[in-house]
Amino acid sequence: MRAAASRLALIDALKAIASQLIVLHHLAFYGPMSDVAHDLAPTLISWLSQDARIAVQVFLVIGGFLAAKTLAPQGKLLAGNPLAVLHGRYFKLAVPYLAALLLAIVCAAFAGELMEHDSIPEAPEAVQFVAHALLLQNLLGFNSLSAGVWYIAIDFQLFALLLGTLWLASRLGARINGIRVLGVLFVTVLAGASLFFFNRDSAWDDWALYFFGSYALGVLTYWASARERGAGWLGLIAAVVVAALLVDFRTRIAVALLVALTLGIGRRTGGLESWPKNGVLAYLGQISYSVFLVNFPVALAVNAIFANFAPENTLANALGMLVAWLACLLTGAAFHRYIESRTRLIQAWISGACSLLLLPLRPLLQLRPLQRLVDWLTLLLRVRP
């Protein structure tokens, strides 16, 4: 969902459409406006509430596709320091994510003053916020502070799992001169385990292995869609996924396959970079991560306003849903401009602030154990060039 590939027109278009479906899903699923407005368009609101969330598969596949492009375009891990890469990934996700969490806390407090509804998150405890900051809230059993934040944690898990898998392949492959083959093999085996086992059991849905089948479809599609490779590799990937669907049909996996094939065909034909040429879709794709982060708290605030002033008016609440949608887009655009696009700068401020706070303790920090701790913290906070 990152904007790093905004020059890729097809990816931007897919992200734009998928992000809007997620926003509309949240508007339809979390009331009370959608509850009051339901009778105006029951079929549409019901579909958005229950089925539009399938759009998350678009982000999973694109995430894997772009991760392969960045980490191992030929199947061999390029990074010499995987921990530094993981550190960079965390901060790219976490800086705007944490800002959005603060917005969510403020909006929840505002909404709680105007209405009572089960969609309003409770005021967080310190340990709950720390768990969110570490992307461990679901694994540790904490309630979410905002809708959709589970995906940020899963995205980081998936990236870490792919990075670790490729690193293991590079370590083992160096001894047998088969790094690229092992990397592809290990990712394929994990993808098969996910598609045929883990993804069929919802008890695993807090873990990366549940989603790795879709994510790996993006990874494997990137490797298979290089023009020097035969189109049969894409067909082989599709055949394996179809076999998994015959064992247990899941709409989410079918959608992931369609997205992967779209990306693969687009890359082979050149359409990935050039189609569709639409400025609106390109911009919506670029800001999709910011829109994803802020849409729930903004919609919650609008829900509270309309619930307070027009609790039973069907038309007014339908209008409120439209207002909330537009507010999400505008807030997401502002959030992208002032927060997401300045992630490196904000990280530099954090690093500078920590350095100033530690300055009076410098004599004490010369002790070797503490110096090692400071060096480690500095590594975590430093800005990558």
Buried (B, 14 or more C-beta within 10 A) or exposed (E): BBBEBBEBBBBBBBBBBBBBBBBBBBBBBBBBBBBBBBEEBEEEBEBBBEEBBBBBBBBBBBBBBBBBBBBBEEBBBEBEEBEBBBBBBBBBBBBBBBBBBEBBBEBBEBBBEBBEBEBBBEEBEEEBBBBBEBBBBBEEEBEBBBBBBBBBBBBBBBBBBBBBBBBBBBEBBEEEEBBBBBBBBBBBEBBBBBBBBBBBEEEBBBBBBBBBBBBBBBBBBBBBBEEEEEEEBBEEBBEBBEEBBEEEEBEBBBBBBBBBBBBBBBBBEEBBEEEEEBEEBBBBBBBBBBBBBBBBBBBBBBBBBBBEEBEEBEEBBBBBBEBBBEBBBEBBBEBBEEBBBBBBEBBBEBBEEBEEEBEEEEEEBEEEEEEEEBEEEEEBBBBEE
